[in-house]
Amino acid sequence: MNIAGILVVAGCDHLTEVVAALNGLPGVEVHQVEAETGRLIVTHEAADIHAEIEGIRRIKALPHVVMAEMVYHYIAEDERVYEAIPPELNDQACAVPAYLNT
């Protein structure tokens, strides 16, 4: 099992909709909402890294979500052996944001 802590930023006028949409996603739970800034603290539980990445993509694709970035990651034992970084981890949806590379 993988657990990701995700910072989500949403339009302040649409927080109720975004929280409902997030809570409707499998394995996703909203823990904190800061109405003044539109920031939400979310966890996502997934079976493996591939499901975790797909979950983050779904979060980023929700209407009124401005940003969603993983800030914490826990991975339980994964029996698969990876020879290299899986290609889906190198795509734009999961890339390190440019503002963190400065």
Backbone as ProteinMPNN parsed JSONL, in Angstrom:
{"seq_chain_A": "MNIAGILVVAGCDHLTEVVAALNGLPGVEVHQVEAETGRLIVTHEAADIHAEIEGIRRIKALPHVVMAEMVYHYIAEDERVYEAIPPELNDQACAVPAYLNT", "coords_chain_A": {"N_chain_A": [[0.84, -1.173, 0.0], [0.486, 2.226, -0.784], [0.844, 5.517, 0.453], [0.068, 8.817, -0.058], [0.696, 12.168, 0.752], [-0.891, 15.059, -0.129], [-0.812, 18.36, -1.311], [-3.345, 20.413, -2.207], [-4.494, 23.04, -4.187], [-7.209, 25.105, -4.643], [-9.737, 27.006, -6.369], [-11.031, 29.553, -4.39], [-13.761, 30.156, -4.408], [-14.926, 27.797, -5.054], [-14.55, 25.77, -3.245], [-16.237, 23.997, -1.78], [-17.31, 22.364, -3.798], [-14.95, 21.196, -4.796], [-13.944, 19.831, -2.544], [-15.995, 17.939, -2.194], [-15.754, 16.534, -4.628], [-13.141, 15.507, -4.372], [-13.416, 13.864, -2.081], [-15.022, 11.985, -3.228], [-13.396, 10.464, -4.809], [-11.73, 7.305, -5.17], [-9.979, 6.098, -2.37], [-9.151, 8.604, -1.529], [-8.938, 11.211, 0.842], [-9.968, 14.159, 2.41], [-8.351, 16.186, 4.688], [-7.901, 18.698, 5.802], [-9.045, 22.027, 5.331], [-8.325, 25.183, 4.154], [-9.949, 27.937, 3.968], [-9.418, 30.612, 3.317], [-7.199, 30.662, 1.623], [-7.597, 28.634, -0.171], [-6.315, 26.247, 0.109], [-5.892, 22.75, 0.518], [-5.429, 19.856, 2.475], [-4.703, 16.629, 1.672], [-4.98, 13.07, 1.671], [-3.989, 10.154, -0.111], [-4.598, 6.841, -0.602], [-3.231, 4.023, -2.131], [-2.873, 1.028, -4.095], [-0.405, 0.524, -5.335], [2.54, 2.111, -6.813], [1.82, 2.86, -9.388], [-0.982, 3.09, -9.322], [-1.078, 5.112, -7.479], [0.07, 7.309, -8.857], [-1.804, 7.559, -10.891], [-3.993, 8.338, -9.355], [-3.171, 10.888, -8.481], [-3.114, 12.176, -10.92], [-5.87, 12.153, -11.493], [-6.79, 13.839, -9.461], [-5.522, 16.278, -10.157], [-6.89, 16.782, -12.501], [-9.427, 17.532, -11.792], [-12.209, 19.805, -11.916], [-11.657, 23.257, -11.17], [-9.404, 22.821, -9.626], [-6.369, 24.182, -8.969], [-3.745, 23.522, -8.453], [-1.973, 20.559, -7.585], [0.138, 18.815, -5.64], [2.349, 16.253, -4.655], [3.482, 15.96, -1.391], [4.338, 14.282, 0.5], [5.281, 10.909, 0.831], [4.701, 7.509, 1.266], [5.724, 4.246, 0.984], [4.793, 0.978, 1.133], [6.112, -2.341, 1.377], [6.973, -3.324, -1.824], [6.706, -5.825, -4.06], [7.585, -5.902, -6.645], [10.4, -5.548, -8.771], [12.192, -2.858, -9.867], [13.964, -1.949, -12.68], [14.566, 0.478, -13.676], [13.448, 3.909, -13.504], [9.982, 3.997, -13.735], [8.39, 4.855, -16.829], [6.052, 6.449, -16.673], [6.458, 7.954, -14.44], [8.121, 9.916, -15.201], [6.752, 11.657, -16.781], [5.004, 14.738, -17.7], [2.851, 15.208, -15.922], [3.753, 14.31, -13.503], [6.117, 15.477, -13.041], [8.802, 17.325, -11.443], [7.826, 20.461, -10.284], [8.587, 23.47, -12.073], [9.131, 25.746, -10.526], [10.337, 24.736, -8.286], [12.818, 24.035, -9.102], [14.567, 26.121, -9.13]], "CA_chain_A": [[0.0, 0.0, 0.0], [1.163, 3.51, -0.83], [0.101, 6.647, 0.985], [0.625, 10.097, -0.486], [0.156, 13.403, 1.295], [-0.969, 15.95, -1.289], [-1.301, 19.722, -1.145], [-4.205, 20.804, -3.322], [-4.942, 24.428, -4.152], [-8.414, 25.231, -5.461], [-10.363, 28.324, -6.364], [-11.738, 29.751, -3.114], [-15.212, 30.174, -4.627], [-15.387, 26.456, -5.424], [-14.003, 24.793, -2.294], [-17.218, 22.961, -1.441], [-17.364, 21.431, -4.933], [-13.686, 20.473, -4.891], [-13.897, 18.887, -1.422], [-16.923, 16.839, -2.511], [-15.165, 15.744, -5.707], [-11.993, 14.78, -3.816], [-13.91, 12.794, -1.212], [-15.659, 10.986, -4.08], [-12.384, 9.646, -5.481], [-11.339, 6.144, -4.367], [-8.748, 6.186, -1.589], [-8.813, 9.989, -1.234], [-9.601, 11.794, 2.004], [-9.597, 15.539, 2.704], [-8.122, 16.302, 6.129], [-7.939, 20.085, 6.254], [-9.39, 23.015, 4.316], [-8.045, 26.564, 4.54], [-10.848, 28.662, 3.066], [-8.857, 31.901, 2.901], [-6.192, 30.48, 0.571], [-7.987, 27.552, -1.065], [-5.426, 25.094, 0.288], [-6.463, 21.55, 1.123], [-4.501, 18.765, 2.772], [-5.378, 15.418, 1.211], [-4.196, 11.838, 1.565], [-4.459, 9.204, -1.1], [-4.098, 5.48, -0.408], [-3.281, 3.28, -3.39], [-2.28, -0.306, -4.021], [0.994, 0.558, -5.774], [2.977, 3.407, -7.333], [1.079, 3.171, -10.612], [-2.296, 3.566, -8.886], [-0.85, 6.392, -6.803], [0.266, 8.315, -9.894], [-3.101, 7.746, -11.547], [-4.812, 9.108, -8.424], [-2.731, 12.282, -8.527], [-3.603, 12.705, -12.204], [-7.31, 12.409, -11.362], [-6.945, 15.032, -8.62], [-5.122, 17.442, -10.953], [-7.854, 16.988, -13.584], [-10.727, 17.976, -11.283], [-12.519, 21.221, -12.158], [-11.337, 24.259, -10.143], [-8.133, 22.534, -8.955], [-5.321, 25.005, -9.552], [-2.484, 22.814, -8.289], [-1.957, 19.409, -6.681], [1.503, 18.303, -5.599], [2.65, 15.321, -3.584], [4.477, 16.495, -0.461], [4.75, 13.177, 1.365], [5.057, 9.623, 0.174], [5.077, 6.309, 2.001], [5.511, 3.044, 0.177], [4.987, -0.287, 1.839], [6.911, -3.248, 0.559], [6.498, -3.601, -3.178], [7.448, -7.014, -4.469], [8.143, -5.713, -7.983], [11.747, -4.998, -8.848], [12.257, -1.899, -10.963], [15.305, -1.787, -13.233], [14.708, 1.909, -13.942], [12.255, 4.666, -13.132], [8.904, 3.749, -14.694], [8.22, 6.009, -17.714], [4.958, 7.329, -16.261], [6.936, 8.845, -13.386], [8.901, 10.98, -15.827], [5.936, 12.514, -17.641], [4.742, 16.094, -17.219], [1.911, 15.215, -14.806], [4.424, 13.95, -12.267], [7.438, 16.117, -13.027], [9.053, 18.32, -10.409], [7.426, 21.763, -10.808], [9.698, 24.351, -12.438], [9.462, 26.691, -9.45], [11.179, 24.074, -7.292], [14.12, 23.811, -9.711], [15.327, 27.371, -9.189]], "C_chain_A": [[0.888, 1.24, 0.0], [0.249, 4.573, -0.236], [0.816, 7.907, 0.537], [-0.081, 11.212, 0.259], [0.228, 14.426, 0.177], [-1.505, 17.308, -0.87], [-2.081, 20.065, -2.399], [-4.573, 22.267, -3.123], [-6.097, 24.541, -5.134], [-8.911, 26.666, -5.414], [-11.229, 28.469, -5.124], [-13.256, 29.725, -3.266], [-15.791, 28.791, -4.896], [-14.921, 25.38, -4.446], [-14.977, 23.669, -1.978], [-17.296, 21.912, -2.542], [-16.107, 20.566, -4.999], [-13.573, 19.447, -3.768], [-14.81, 17.693, -1.697], [-16.345, 15.933, -3.6], [-13.99, 14.915, -5.204], [-12.459, 13.614, -2.96], [-14.616, 11.694, -2.001], [-14.677, 10.096, -4.825], [-11.975, 8.477, -4.595], [-9.995, 6.371, -3.674], [-8.356, 7.588, -1.161], [-9.614, 10.476, -0.033], [-9.059, 13.197, 2.233], [-9.494, 15.675, 4.218], [-8.231, 17.729, 6.639], [-8.246, 20.986, 5.07], [-9.099, 24.395, 4.891], [-8.788, 27.455, 3.551], [-10.241, 29.953, 2.533], [-7.9, 31.769, 1.717], [-6.571, 29.417, -0.455], [-7.114, 26.321, -0.949], [-6.143, 23.955, 1.006], [-5.354, 20.542, 1.355], [-5.266, 17.465, 2.539], [-4.439, 14.234, 1.351], [-4.842, 10.957, 0.506], [-3.797, 7.861, -0.814], [-4.283, 4.717, -1.709], [-2.55, 1.956, -3.227], [-0.8, -0.309, -4.373], [1.311, 1.927, -6.359], [2.189, 3.822, -8.568], [-0.314, 3.709, -10.277], [-2.179, 4.916, -8.184], [-0.707, 7.521, -7.82], [-1.049, 8.591, -10.617], [-4.042, 8.565, -10.654], [-4.448, 10.584, -8.427], [-3.184, 12.921, -9.839], [-5.097, 13.04, -12.127], [-7.562, 13.662, -10.536], [-6.628, 16.289, -9.428], [-6.155, 17.77, -12.035], [-9.214, 17.49, -13.095], [-10.957, 19.446, -11.613], [-12.186, 22.066, -10.926], [-10.103, 23.922, -9.308], [-7.049, 23.302, -9.697], [-3.991, 24.258, -9.537], [-2.695, 21.628, -7.356], [-0.56, 18.813, -6.76], [1.683, 17.373, -4.404], [3.742, 15.924, -2.693], [4.983, 15.43, 0.504], [4.422, 11.88, 0.641], [5.544, 8.5, 1.088], [4.768, 5.127, 1.105], [5.787, 1.824, 1.054], [5.791, -1.195, 0.917], [6.226, -3.528, -0.771], [7.348, -4.749, -3.697], [8.025, -6.901, -5.875], [9.545, -5.137, -7.877], [11.791, -4.1, -10.081], [13.704, -1.742, -11.394], [15.617, -0.318, -13.485], [13.433, 2.599, -13.479], [11.175, 4.388, -14.174], [8.63, 5.005, -15.528], [7.128, 6.965, -17.266], [5.361, 8.271, -15.122], [7.757, 9.999, -13.944], [8.054, 11.907, -16.683], [5.6, 13.833, -16.954], [3.82, 16.116, -16.004], [2.581, 14.941, -13.476], [5.794, 14.606, -12.134], [7.564, 17.08, -11.859], [8.673, 19.688, -10.985], [8.639, 22.663, -11.025], [10.105, 25.276, -11.304], [10.293, 26.042, -8.347], [12.591, 23.82, -7.821], [14.961, 25.067, -9.794], [16.322, 27.481, -8.056]], "O_chain_A": [[1.904, 1.295, 0.692], [-0.969, 4.527, -0.406], [2.024, 8.049, 0.728], [-1.306, 11.208, 0.387], [1.292, 14.638, -0.404], [-2.512, 17.406, -0.169], [-1.554, 20.015, -3.51], [-4.923, 22.682, -2.018], [-5.993, 24.137, -6.292], [-8.546, 27.437, -4.527], [-12.063, 27.61, -4.839], [-13.962, 29.315, -2.345], [-17.01, 28.629, -4.958], [-14.902, 24.198, -4.791], [-14.579, 22.505, -1.915], [-17.344, 20.715, -2.263], [-16.184, 19.359, -5.229], [-13.152, 18.314, -4.006], [-14.421, 16.551, -1.452], [-16.436, 14.709, -3.507], [-13.855, 13.747, -5.568], [-11.954, 12.499, -3.096], [-14.79, 10.586, -1.494], [-15.072, 9.086, -5.408], [-11.88, 8.64, -3.378], [-9.014, 6.777, -4.297], [-7.334, 7.762, -0.497], [-10.805, 10.195, 0.095], [-7.846, 13.408, 2.25], [-10.425, 15.329, 4.946], [-8.615, 17.948, 7.788], [-7.778, 20.752, 3.956], [-9.567, 24.736, 5.977], [-8.317, 27.698, 2.44], [-10.527, 30.345, 1.402], [-7.808, 32.68, 0.895], [-5.929, 29.311, -1.5], [-7.161, 25.441, -1.809], [-6.891, 24.165, 1.961], [-4.452, 20.393, 0.531], [-6.324, 17.232, 3.124], [-3.229, 14.376, 1.17], [-6.048, 11.004, 0.264], [-2.57, 7.764, -0.789], [-5.353, 4.754, -2.317], [-1.718, 1.792, -2.335], [-0.023, -1.058, -3.782], [0.448, 2.804, -6.396], [1.923, 5.007, -8.768], [-0.769, 4.677, -10.885], [-3.073, 5.757, -8.283], [-1.309, 8.582, -7.652], [-1.362, 9.743, -10.919], [-4.803, 9.394, -11.152], [-5.332, 11.44, -8.379], [-3.592, 14.082, -9.857], [-5.535, 14.075, -12.63], [-8.441, 14.459, -10.863], [-7.384, 17.259, -9.386], [-6.276, 18.926, -12.438], [-10.068, 17.838, -13.912], [-10.02, 20.244, -11.595], [-12.405, 21.643, -9.79], [-9.779, 24.656, -8.374], [-6.834, 23.103, -10.893], [-3.208, 24.346, -10.483], [-3.512, 21.695, -6.437], [-0.128, 18.359, -7.82], [1.232, 17.663, -3.296], [4.792, 16.344, -3.181], [5.946, 15.655, 1.237], [3.418, 11.775, -0.064], [6.657, 8.545, 1.612], [3.68, 5.028, 0.538], [6.865, 1.673, 1.629], [6.104, -0.817, -0.212], [5.059, -3.916, -0.824], [8.572, -4.645, -3.762], [8.865, -7.714, -6.264], [9.832, -4.332, -6.991], [11.47, -4.527, -11.191], [14.573, -1.439, -10.576], [16.779, 0.086, -13.506], [12.459, 1.943, -13.109], [11.425, 4.529, -15.371], [8.637, 6.11, -14.986], [7.256, 8.174, -17.457], [4.684, 9.268, -14.869], [8.053, 10.955, -13.228], [8.583, 12.858, -17.258], [5.881, 14.017, -15.769], [3.99, 16.966, -15.13], [2.044, 15.296, -12.427], [6.54, 14.307, -11.201], [6.567, 17.589, -11.347], [9.145, 20.047, -12.064], [9.598, 22.624, -10.254], [11.289, 25.564, -11.132], [10.899, 26.753, -7.545], [13.472, 23.428, -7.055], [15.986, 25.069, -10.477], [17.042, 28.475, -7.961]]}, "name": "protein", "num_of_chains": 1, "seq": "MNIAGILVVAGCDHLTEVVAALNGLPGVEVHQVEAETGRLIVTHEAADIHAEIEGIRRIKALPHVVMAEMVYHYIAEDERVYEAIPPELNDQACAVPAYLNT"}
